[in-house]
Amino acid sequence: MRFDPLNFGRAIVYITIIFSVLDRYVLPKFHVFDPVKLQEICNESIELYGDDSPNYNRTLLFNDLAARLQKEYPKHVSEVKWDEWVFNNAGNAMGGMVLLHASISEYLIIFGTPVGTEGHTGIHMAHDYFTILTGRQDFYYAGDVEKRVFLPGDQNHMRRGDKAQYALNGFALELAQGCIPCMLPFGFLEAMTSTLDYQSLSYTVWVTARHMTKSLLQGKL
């Protein structure tokens, strides 16, 4: 079958229009997570087990956070499954992540690294709320002359379409709200083109699909 550039271009336009309509008018109706509430819950756990607490312990911090999130969103948040942590490479940054929720319109993960990483945020059809749990994030928009610093308890909100450089040494709770399938190529591409870590990629696809299927069965996009 001969490749037809005109029909291919039309298909891209139609797909873009469909996703834009979904992103603007349909998917927001299915959002269940409140970024302000998430930041409040994070600070409760940080106060108990964060960097400056007398009981500092990252394992207890993440477990406590997940338990509080489950209490607030009992149908939508999973516990921290320590055997489901997986490497992720995106925008030249590398870290570990564990999935707490995934659906067509939202994902909620704990992401980070204790050794430090740096890269490009990517450009996404989603709002991203990055609440620092431990360590720090240094952040830079083109045109800034000073870096922006986010410490435990701070929440960095990137609006859809924004792009920036960041460095992270620590962990954060990340909420994305928008067209989540449109974000997946950014998270998967480097595994196919540079790291060749197909084990992490396949496991990420499996866990994400499992969470999305669960959400769909609950009637949540």
NORPE-V71618 format. One record per residue. N is the residue number from 1. NEAR is the number of other ideal C-beta (glycine too) atoms within 10 Angstrom. Layout:
<<N | NEAR> <N | NEAR>>
This chain:
<<1 | 3> <2 | 3> <3 | 6> <4 | 10> <5 | 7> <6 | 7> <7 | 9> <8 | 10> <9 | 10> <10 | 11> <11 | 11> <12 | 10> <13 | 10> <14 | 10> <15 | 10> <16 | 10> <17 | 10> <18 | 10> <19 | 15> <20 | 12> <21 | 11> <22 | 19> <23 | 17> <24 | 13> <25 | 9> <26 | 13> <27 | 22> <28 | 13> <29 | 8> <30 | 15> <31 | 17> <32 | 17> <33 | 20> <34 | 14> <35 | 17> <36 | 9> <37 | 12> <38 | 22> <39 | 19> <40 | 14> <41 | 21> <42 | 24> <43 | 17> <44 | 12> <45 | 23> <46 | 21> <47 | 13> <48 | 16> <49 | 21> <50 | 20> <51 | 17> <52 | 9> <53 | 15> <54 | 6> <55 | 10> <56 | 13> <57 | 13> <58 | 18> <59 | 10> <60 | 14> <61 | 25> <62 | 24> <63 | 16> <64 | 18> <65 | 25> <66 | 21> <67 | 15> <68 | 17> <69 | 25> <70 | 15> <71 | 10> <72 | 16> <73 | 18> <74 | 8> <75 | 11> <76 | 21> <77 | 20> <78 | 19> <79 | 13> <80 | 20> <81 | 12> <82 | 10> <83 | 6> <84 | 15> <85 | 16> <86 | 18> <87 | 17> <88 | 22> <89 | 21> <90 | 21> <91 | 20> <92 | 12> <93 | 21> <94 | 18> <95 | 21> <96 | 16> <97 | 23> <98 | 20> <99 | 21> <100 | 25> <101 | 22> <102 | 23> <103 | 23> <104 | 18> <105 | 25> <106 | 23> <107 | 27> <108 | 25> <109 | 19> <110 | 22> <111 | 19> <112 | 25> <113 | 18> <114 | 12> <115 | 8> <116 | 15> <117 | 16> <118 | 14> <119 | 17> <120 | 14> <121 | 20> <122 | 18> <123 | 14> <124 | 20> <125 | 19> <126 | 22> <127 | 19> <128 | 21> <129 | 22> <130 | 22> <131 | 24> <132 | 26> <133 | 24> <134 | 20> <135 | 19> <136 | 18> <137 | 20> <138 | 14> <139 | 19> <140 | 14> <141 | 13> <142 | 7> <143 | 5> <144 | 11> <145 | 5> <146 | 6> <147 | 13> <148 | 14> <149 | 12> <150 | 20> <151 | 13> <152 | 22> <153 | 17> <154 | 17> <155 | 18> <156 | 19> <157 | 13> <158 | 21> <159 | 9> <160 | 17> <161 | 10> <162 | 14> <163 | 13> <164 | 17> <165 | 18> <166 | 21> <167 | 15> <168 | 23> <169 | 16> <170 | 20> <171 | 23> <172 | 26> <173 | 25> <174 | 19> <175 | 25> <176 | 23> <177 | 21> <178 | 23> <179 | 21> <180 | 21> <181 | 14> <182 | 15> <183 | 19> <184 | 14> <185 | 11> <186 | 15> <187 | 19> <188 | 18> <189 | 15> <190 | 20> <191 | 21> <192 | 12> <193 | 9> <194 | 10> <195 | 14> <196 | 10> <197 | 18> <198 | 10> <199 | 11> <200 | 18> <201 | 21> <202 | 12> <203 | 15> <204 | 21> <205 | 14> <206 | 12> <207 | 18> <208 | 20> <209 | 11> <210 | 14> <211 | 19> <212 | 19> <213 | 12> <214 | 16> <215 | 22> <216 | 12> <217 | 8> <218 | 10> <219 | 7> <220 | 18> <221 | 16>>
